Amino acid sequence: MRYVKLLSAAALVAGFYLLPSCNKVINPRNPLPGNYRMQSYTKISTLSGATVNENYAFYYNSDNRVSTILFTSNDSNNFDKSAQFEYSNDTIYKTITKVKTSLVVERDTFIQNSARQITTAYFPQRYITYEYFGKLLARVNETFYNVGAASNTTFKSTVIFTSNNSDFLRNDGDLTINYPYMSTPISVAYTIFDPKAPILGTQDGVGMDLHLSSYVKGPIYITSVDNNGLVDTATYPGLQFKQSFGVFPDQVNRMGDYMQLGSFTTYGVNIYQNTHLIKSIYAKEDTSDITYVIDGDSKITQTHIATKDYTGIIRNTAVYKMQYTTY
């Protein structure tokens, strides 16, 4: 499972609308249980009219840490797989295999600090570091390589989060193209597949780094020619920053929070330790509105997301349905 599929953060944007939601204040007579954990969830999402069904089941070791995630989908790229988590001191080893053949399809490695916060993640083609201000994520640095494409182009990004009252307020960042093995000066032509319209750009006389100030979101295709005539092509799947976050001020963060779901499925832990449930994510290109169904024991049983494009039309929808178990 690639970082872009599960993260997020990445990342990972869909929604559901015209369904009822419950945003009640937590009743102190029914406090959030302290001994429950995620057992499974289903996700039904629509993207450009297509419906994708996903199912995830979670298993735990004797230390109450995720040991196995079984998942399947009607999407052939995510059909009948298993993620195994192994823990050794500060390191988490994650191995994704096909259930029927045991064929290994991906290996990831995560490093934790003493507070069990993920500080480093190694994915195929991606190296990511995470920095925190107390409990809150404060900075994400990513290096993306075009592994297997014989490319000399590297993409480097930094996303910085700001917060208010222990909740995410917004993020911002930048993207740099790096040429560690090419001879300068370099001539560059690129296409950014922005949601509004493709952005085309050219630049001559580039040194070892090219900063793309026009980049906000979307995949990139880039062709570079160095001083010796070497032609290099590379692609970047994209990320998103320049976002603003809204929260439900009367709802404490817990399992089922939109951002927490993706994090837990990817890392087996939650890297988003904001105080309240995420309500909205606003960007120039699209807006996601999130609502929750909460039962009498303060557990989130459903999470709904509706994502509108810059014209206000809902393009993507998703609904998560969670099941829990006690221990």
C-alpha positions in Angstrom: 0.0 0.0 0.0 1.6 3.2 -1.1 1.8 6.2 1.0 -0.5 8.1 -1.4 -3.2 5.5 -1.0 -3.4 5.5 2.7 -2.1 8.6 3.9 -3.8 10.9 3.4 -2.2 12.0 4.0 -2.5 12.0 1.8 -3.9 12.3 0.4 -6.8 10.1 0.6 -9.7 12.5 0.1 -13.4 11.5 -0.4 -16.8 12.3 1.1 -20.4 11.4 1.6 -23.4 13.8 1.8 -27.2 13.9 2.3 -26.8 11.3 5.2 -27.8 12.1 8.8 -25.1 12.8 11.3 -24.9 13.2 15.0 -22.7 15.9 16.6 -23.9 15.7 20.1 -21.9 16.8 23.2 -20.3 13.8 25.0 -22.6 12.7 27.9 -20.4 12.4 31.0 -22.7 9.6 32.2 -21.5 7.6 29.1 -17.8 8.4 28.9 -15.6 7.2 26.1 -14.6 3.7 27.0 -10.9 3.3 27.7 -10.6 -0.4 26.8 -11.9 -0.6 23.2 -10.1 -0.8 19.9 -10.8 -0.9 16.2 -12.0 -4.3 15.1 -12.9 -3.5 11.5 -14.3 -0.9 9.2 -15.8 -0.8 5.7 -15.5 2.1 3.3 -17.7 2.9 0.4 -16.5 5.7 -1.8 -17.4 7.2 -5.1 -15.0 8.9 -7.5 -16.1 10.2 -10.9 -19.2 8.0 -10.7 -17.3 4.8 -9.8 -18.0 3.0 -6.5 -15.2 1.4 -4.6 -15.9 -0.9 -1.6 -13.1 -1.6 0.9 -13.0 -3.8 4.0 -10.3 -3.7 6.7 -10.0 -6.1 9.8 -7.5 -5.4 12.6 -5.7 -7.9 14.9 -3.5 -7.2 17.9 -0.6 -8.7 19.8 -0.3 -9.2 23.5 0.9 -5.6 23.9 -2.3 -4.3 22.3 -0.4 -3.1 19.2 -1.6 -3.8 15.7 -0.1 -7.1 14.4 -2.1 -7.8 11.3 -4.5 -5.9 9.0 -6.4 -7.9 6.5 -8.0 -5.9 3.7 -9.8 -6.4 0.4 -11.6 -4.3 -2.2 -13.4 -4.5 -5.5 -10.5 -2.5 -6.8 -8.1 -5.1 -8.3 -5.1 -3.1 -7.0 -6.2 -3.6 -3.4 -7.6 -7.1 -3.5 -7.1 -9.7 -0.7 -3.9 -8.4 1.0 -2.4 -8.7 4.4 -0.2 -6.2 6.3 2.0 -7.8 9.0 3.5 -5.5 11.7 6.6 -6.6 13.7 8.1 -4.5 16.5 11.7 -4.3 17.5 12.8 -1.6 20.0 12.0 1.7 18.2 11.4 0.1 14.8 8.2 -1.1 13.2 8.5 -3.5 10.2 5.4 -3.7 7.9 5.2 -6.3 5.2 2.3 -6.4 2.8 1.6 -9.7 1.0 -1.1 -11.2 -1.2 -3.2 -13.4 1.0 -3.6 -16.3 -1.4 0.0 -16.5 -2.7 2.0 -14.9 0.2 3.8 -12.9 -2.4 5.4 -9.8 -0.9 4.2 -6.7 -2.6 5.7 -4.0 -0.3 7.9 -3.6 2.7 7.8 -0.4 4.9 9.8 0.6 7.9 8.8 3.1 10.6 10.9 4.6 13.4 9.3 5.8 16.7 10.5 8.0 19.4 10.1 7.3 23.2 6.5 8.6 23.0 5.7 6.1 20.2 5.3 8.9 17.7 6.4 8.0 14.1 9.5 10.1 13.3 10.7 8.4 10.2 9.0 6.3 7.5 10.6 4.4 4.6 8.2 3.5 1.8 9.1 2.4 -1.7 10.3 5.6 -3.5 9.6 7.7 -0.4 11.6 8.8 2.7 9.6 10.9 5.2 10.4 12.5 8.5 7.9 13.8 11.0 8.5 16.5 13.6 6.2 17.3 16.5 5.4 20.2 18.8 4.5 18.2 21.9 1.7 15.9 20.7 0.9 17.8 17.6 2.4 17.1 14.2 4.3 20.2 13.2 6.4 19.4 10.0 6.6 16.7 7.4 9.6 16.4 5.1 9.4 14.0 2.1 11.9 12.9 -0.5 10.5 11.1 -3.5 12.6 9.0 -5.9 11.7 7.7 -9.3 13.0 4.2 -8.4 13.3 1.8 -11.3 12.8 4.6 -13.9 16.6 5.3 -14.3 15.8 8.9 -13.4 18.2 11.4 -11.8 15.4 13.6 -10.6 14.4 13.8 -6.9 11.4 15.6 -5.5 11.7 17.2 -2.0 8.8 18.7 -0.1 8.2 20.3 3.3 4.8 20.8 4.8 4.5 22.9 8.0 1.4 22.7 10.2 0.3 25.5 12.5 -2.2 25.0 15.3 -4.6 26.8 17.6 -5.6 25.5 21.0 -4.0 22.1 20.3 -5.9 21.7 17.0 -4.6 22.0 13.4 -5.3 25.4 12.0 -3.6 25.2 8.5 -0.6 23.9 6.7 1.7 25.3 4.1 4.7 24.0 2.2 7.0 24.0 -0.8 8.3 21.6 -3.5 11.8 21.5 -4.9 13.1 19.5 -7.8 16.7 18.3 -7.2 19.2 17.1 -9.8 22.0 15.3 -7.8 23.6 13.6 -10.8 23.1 16.0 -13.7 25.4 18.6 -15.1 24.3 22.2 -14.8 22.9 24.3 -16.3 19.7 22.3 -16.9 16.7 23.1 -19.2 13.4 22.0 -17.7 9.8 21.6 -19.1 7.0 20.4 -16.8 3.3 19.8 -16.5 1.5 20.1 -13.2 -1.9 18.4 -13.5 -3.7 21.0 -11.3 -7.4 20.2 -10.7 -8.5 23.4 -12.4 -6.3 23.2 -15.5 -2.8 21.8 -16.3 0.0 24.2 -15.6 2.7 24.2 -18.2 6.1 25.6 -17.4 9.7 25.9 -18.8 12.9 27.2 -17.3 16.4 27.3 -18.6 19.7 27.7 -16.7 18.5 25.7 -13.8 21.1 24.7 -11.2 21.0 21.7 -8.8 17.6 22.7 -7.5 14.4 24.1 -9.0 11.8 25.5 -6.7 8.2 25.2 -8.1 6.5 28.2 -6.5 3.4 27.5 -8.7 2.8 24.1 -7.2 -0.1 23.5 -4.8 -1.6 20.1 -5.7 -1.5 17.4 -8.4 0.8 15.0 -10.2 3.8 16.3 -12.1 5.5 15.2 -15.3 8.9 16.7 -15.9 11.5 16.5 -18.6 15.0 17.8 -18.0 18.0 18.2 -20.3 21.4 18.8 -18.7 24.5 20.6 -20.1 25.8 17.3 -21.6 22.6 16.6 -23.5 21.4 14.0 -21.0 17.6 13.8 -21.1 15.8 12.8 -17.9 12.1 12.3 -17.4 10.4 11.9 -14.0 6.9 11.8 -12.5 5.7 12.8 -9.1 2.3 11.5 -7.8 1.7 14.8 -5.9 0.7 16.0 -2.5 -1.5 18.8 -1.1 -0.8 21.7 1.2 -2.1 25.2 1.7 -5.0 23.7 3.6 -7.1 25.1 6.5 -8.7 22.8 9.1 -11.9 23.1 11.0 -12.9 21.1 14.1 -16.0 20.3 16.2 -15.1 22.2 19.4 -17.5 20.1 21.5 -16.2 16.7 20.2 -13.0 15.1 21.6 -10.8 13.4 19.0 -11.1 9.6 19.1 -11.0 6.5 16.8 -13.1 7.2 13.7 -11.8 10.7 13.2 -11.2 11.2 9.5 -7.5 11.9 9.6 -6.9 9.2 12.3 -8.5 6.5 10.2 -5.9 6.8 7.4 -3.0 7.1 9.9 -4.0 4.1 11.9 -4.4 1.9 8.7 -1.0 3.0 7.4 1.2 3.0 10.6 -0.8 1.1 13.2 -0.7 4.2 15.3 -2.3 7.7 15.0 0.1 10.5 14.1 -2.7 13.2 14.2 -3.1 14.0 17.9 -5.3 17.0 17.6 -7.7 17.6 20.5 -11.0 17.7 18.6 -12.6 15.9 15.7 -11.8 17.2 12.3 -14.8 18.9 10.7 -13.5 20.3 7.5 -10.5 20.7 5.3 -10.4 23.7 3.0 -8.1 24.3 0.1 -8.2 26.5 -3.0 -9.0 23.5 -5.3 -11.4 21.6 -3.1 -13.2 21.4 0.2 -14.0 18.4 2.3 -16.8 18.4 4.9 -16.8 15.7 7.5 -19.6 14.5 9.8 -19.9 11.7 12.3 -22.5 9.3 13.8 -21.7 8.8 17.5 -23.4 6.1 19.6 -24.5 6.3 23.3 -21.1 5.2 24.4 -19.4 8.1 22.6 -17.9 5.8 19.9 -17.9 6.9 16.3 -19.8 4.4 14.3 -19.8 6.2 11.0 -17.7 8.9 9.3 -19.0 10.7 6.2 -17.0 12.9 3.9 -18.2 15.1 1.0 -15.5 16.7 -1.2 -16.5 19.6 -3.4 -14.4 21.0 -6.2 -13.5 24.7 -6.6 -16.9 25.3 -8.4 -18.8 23.9 -5.4 -19.9 20.7 -7.1 -19.5 17.5 -5.0 -17.1 15.2 -6.9 -16.1 12.6 -4.3 -18.0 10.9 -1.5 -17.2 8.3 1.1 -18.7 6.7 4.2 -16.8 4.7 6.8 -18.6 2.3 9.1 -16.6 1.1 12.1 -16.9 -1.9 14.5 -15.0 -2.1 17.8 -14.0 -4.7 20.3 -13.0 -4.5 23.9 -9.9 -6.0 25.5 
